[in-house]
Amino acid sequence: MSELPKVHLIDDDAAIRDALVLLLSLRGIPVAAYETAESALQNIGDDPRGCVITDLRMPGMNGLEFMRQLVDRGARLPVIMLTAHGDVATTRAALRGGAFDFLEKPIDEDILFDVLKHALAEDEQRHRAQRETEQKRERISSLTQRELQVLGLLGRGQQNREIAVTLSISPRTVEVYKARMMAKLGCQTIADVVKMSMLLENMSSNDAAKTS
Amino acid sequence: MPANPSILFSIGYVLLHVLMDAGSYVQPVLKIGITPWNPQTGLLLAFLCLHRKGFAWALVAQIAAELLVRGMPASLWILLLQTIAVAGVYQLSAILIQRLDMSVGRPTSATLIRFGLIAAFSALAVSVIVVAIYTVSGSLPVAQAPSAIGKIWVGDLNGILMLTPLLLNYRYFPQGLRAAIAAPYKLLGVVASLLLAFVIVFVVGNPDDLRFFYVLFVPAIVAALAGEVMGVLLVAVAIQIGLVFGVQQLPEVAPLVDLQYLMLTLVSTALALGVVVAERSNTAAVALRREIQLRDREASLARASRAATAGELASVIAHELNQPMTALVGYLRSMEIMLDKVVQSDPRLSPTARKAADEALRVSDTLRRLRNFYAGRDPQIEPLEVDALLRNIVDMMQRRGRIGSATVEVDLDAGIPQIETDAVFVSVIIANLMSNAADALMGRTDGRMRVVAKSRGDVVEIAVEDNGSGVPERLLPELFKAFVTTKTEGMGMGLAASKSLAQALGGDLHHERSSLGGARFVLLLPIQSTEK
């Protein structure tokens, strides 16, 4: 189960953490602050929501390495880097490494909230897309063997008659399976069915990859 | 040298050749042009050196001289044969001389020796061939052949030694003249001693007695000691002309050929002395120039080192102050928000908090500008030989006395490729590391320092290590931070600045324990720069 969206703040400077936590919570944004990247990795769950604001230069694991490890874990949070001003080379490296954006210290409040708004919106969108996919997958997994077969063959562009021949059943029975399958998946049109079949192929190729 | 001088140049040569032959036609053997002074030979050789296709002109000049000066002394065929032989031999020596650097600006004794040998052997070949032709054709009795060979040889050789180097440098004549006028006392001294010498030889002394000839060495040596090779040659020409004139005026003087052998001694002695003096003063000038260059380089290295330190200092200060500024701005903005929510006793509270935050941002902006001002220049990337670079730095440190009594080993792997980097940045880093090592070895009698370089994959690793006491354990975690030092008068910027420079080059700097017992600092540099 995913958590509620919040800002994960990482900075080794206690005063900066304190001030930013105060500022963000005054704006009604939930914050979790960490002194080191290591402790952030320990405490951020497997399916985090929201975004990360991390200092780039820190003793121990730095911001870039943190971002890399986060991606390795499959957590797709937008990461905002805090950089010292004029640190062009590292900023460039941060953006190349997949950072969502960067903020120069001292942080200008307006820019901070602007960047946060975009980051959280992206997280929301990503989360919604993920939820939809999950729901569809759940529906697909509720199909019976026959219904799955019909879905697969429809996706390949076969007509009812052809499906009947392929599966050695009557066209009438195919109609029944098709209607039941579409009802379960919530598909209105044949186009919806084709989309679903693509997701199905995706799932089965993923399964194949896992088993092999 | 012009490869193809104009026709006027060649015609001028022919005229001069005839005039010289006529002027030096003194005491000939049987009227067949065997004379003991042949300045035209020096001219001929110089002409062949300057004019690559001058062979035909050389033939024309010689035949014209024979006809005009001596009026066809032998049969046409013999003349033709002799002319072709002489021009041929000198054509060959011209080809050899063209390979030498004969400019008077940079005379070397090696060049002089080669030139002298070429001249002596070609003159010998010519004299033997010419005498053989006349002997075989019956114009010259066999008994006179050896002395004739000697006469031609000494005559040609004198002509070549005096005139060829002089004429090859005809472009320097105006420059030489200006130099002579600029030093009138030298010029006057040479001319006065020359005149005095002639008076002694021909007037005061017994003309038959060759002892007085040696007085003529004085002006030649005066010119030679001034290091003026051209001056030596001009003095020699003047002495030669004086001798020929004197011999013609005073019949009882010793035969010219004897004087010519003395003349040969004089020319070669003075020439050798002049070249050695000039060479030595040139070497001294080159050494001085190199010394100045070295000093310039040391100064620029010191400047770069100071700039790197200042840049690092500014960067560290800016960063350290920027951290609390960031918190301060955050607190003040929070305060503003909080103040908006409460019933305020004074409406100016909230705007005041905003103003305070704006001022804090202004401080940060000033810090940014300070940092940018001292950020130093961007690295200037160029291909570099690691070997030469390191040896230069080690030399420089030793010359500056920065190493103290420690011994320095340089251990460079063969086959380290050229690297693309900034020479000054690398020099600053290495000089800094060596300086640290020297400080660590101060006061020790067995101090050893080692500079090692090798390539590893796509990086070159340069290490500076010593057998000092090493880095204290407690300093290790923040060794490369600013203001960390063990030295009483140190600022603690050296390693921090060096690491920044290394990173600006796309490399890095780290510390290890040395197998020598002390510290080992390793600079890693990419072989190919990532800067584009």
Chai-1 contact restraints between the chains, C-beta under 6 A:
chainA,res_idxA,chainB,res_idxB,connection_type,confidence,min_distance_angstrom,max_distance_angstrom,comment,restraint_id
A,D13,B,Q323,contact,1.0,0.0,6.0,A-B,restraint_1
A,A15,B,A327,contact,1.0,0.0,6.0,A-B,restraint_2
A,I16,B,T326,contact,1.0,0.0,6.0,A-B,restraint_3
A,I16,B,A327,contact,1.0,0.0,6.0,A-B,restraint_4
A,A19,B,A327,contact,1.0,0.0,6.0,A-B,restraint_5
A,A19,B,G330,contact,1.0,0.0,6.0,A-B,restraint_6
A,A19,B,Y331,contact,1.0,0.0,6.0,A-B,restraint_7
A,L20,B,G330,contact,1.0,0.0,6.0,A-B,restraint_8
A,L22,B,S334,contact,1.0,0.0,6.0,A-B,restraint_9
A,L23,B,G330,contact,1.0,0.0,6.0,A-B,restraint_10
A,L23,B,R333,contact,1.0,0.0,6.0,A-B,restraint_11
A,L23,B,S334,contact,1.0,0.0,6.0,A-B,restraint_12
A,L26,B,S334,contact,1.0,0.0,6.0,A-B,restraint_13
A,L26,B,I337,contact,1.0,0.0,6.0,A-B,restraint_14
A,A84,B,H319,contact,1.0,0.0,6.0,A-B,restraint_15
A,H85,B,R368,contact,1.0,0.0,6.0,A-B,restraint_16
A,K105,B,N322,contact,1.0,0.0,6.0,A-B,restraint_17
A,K105,B,T326,contact,1.0,0.0,6.0,A-B,restraint_18
A,P106,B,M325,contact,1.0,0.0,6.0,A-B,restraint_19
A,P106,B,T326,contact,1.0,0.0,6.0,A-B,restraint_20
A,P106,B,V329,contact,1.0,0.0,6.0,A-B,restraint_21
A,P106,B,S364,contact,1.0,0.0,6.0,A-B,restraint_22
A,E109,B,R333,contact,1.0,0.0,6.0,A-B,restraint_23
